[in-house]
């Protein structure tokens, strides 16, 4: 019995330490500000303790289901865009040769958001099959069809949206 508790404490200790390092490094990389790792780790420990006392673990399964149907559609859209529609393929191939990012990128593609939202809703609310797979397949099919229809409307081989120099 005693070994179970000590291993749980040690595992939580390792998780807290790595979270403190990760958050500190992220803050430093994103905001160019340096904070004390110990202070950040104590703050994370207090937040974690508070959240556990209010019962956050009761909602953990719902959170995982939410992530499980929200993230796969993003991958589906990327796969369709790169491998089937081959948009920006030329720019990516050229930039790969020079080992730099492309000079510009699409600033806004509303069809990606429509496909993602619809796929999320299908995965979350349709109670049939595997929710993550339902959302992935919905995103794949819906994004491909919408892009082909938009291309036909614009009378172009593929849809072009506004571009920006910011990457």
Protein Blocks (a to p, Z undefined) as FASTA:
>chain_A
ZZmmmmmmmmmmmmmmmmmmmmmmmmmmmnopacdfklmmmmmmmmmmmmmmnopmmmmm
mmmmmmmmmmmmmmmmmmmmmmmnopoklmmmmmmmnopacfbdcfbdfklmmmmmmmmm
mmmmmcghjfklmmmmmmmmmmmmmmmmmmmmnopabdcddddfbZZ
